[in-house]
Amino acid sequence: MPYTELVKWVEYFKLRPVGWREDQRTYLTLRTQGVKANAEDIFPTLRLIKINEINSQKPDQAVPKGTFLEKLRNATKGDSDVNLF
């Protein structure tokens, strides 16, 4: 993976931290059980997403692009289909 693509992935995961979807699902479950707090107050990952959406007009621009990502997207038969080296 080129260095520039790695840097873009780091920036992407700053905007969309790993585990934010699980936190969102957990928050929705908590809401059904009567929790009144905001998601951003309970989960730091959701707070980061909220802050980044407020500060950014186009949050999807941070999605990395590059050779490594294309190879992953094009892989259909597992490891045997991808030649990374």
C-alpha positions, 0 to 999 in steps of 0.5 A: 500500500502506498504511503499516501493511501495509508495516510488517507486511511488514518484520516478516514478512521479518525472521522469514522472510528472503528466500532461506531456502528456497534455503538449506534446499535447499542444506543438504539437498544438503550433508547428502547429501554428508556435511556434519555441521554444523547448518543454523543454523551454516552459513546465517544465514537458517536461524538466524533462522528457528530463533530465531524459531520458538523464541521464538514460539508461532505463527510464521504470525501474522506473515503480513501482511494487507491490500488490496495482498496481496488484490489480488495474490492475486486477480490471475489474468491478470497486470498487466492484471487488477490495478488498483493505482491 
